[in-house]
């Protein structure tokens, strides 16, 4: 592996997708299987062909930034643990919290 670093300025944060359900094997985004009942939601990995219950998956951060080093611009995509430090909690906890908040706001 080769490592490099540079100082840059963040110009924009791409529309926040935030976090996604991740395969425990390869960390790729899981896809939804179409099931009859929403409470039995199932997800699967296109790469590993593993299947998961929506309740048992972990989530992973993914944030895209537009940055500049004052000579050129680039899009940088950050995944996983560096963002846990920035947000102060794991993506799975953030997802569960926001899901619960949305659910509670629907209750009259």
Secondary structure, DSSP 4 states (H G I P E B T S, - for coil): --------EEEEE-S---EEEE-TTT-PBPEEE--S-GGG-EEE-TTT--EEEGGG-EEEEEEEEEEE-SS-EEEEEEETHHHHHHHSS-HHHHHHHHHHHHHHHH--
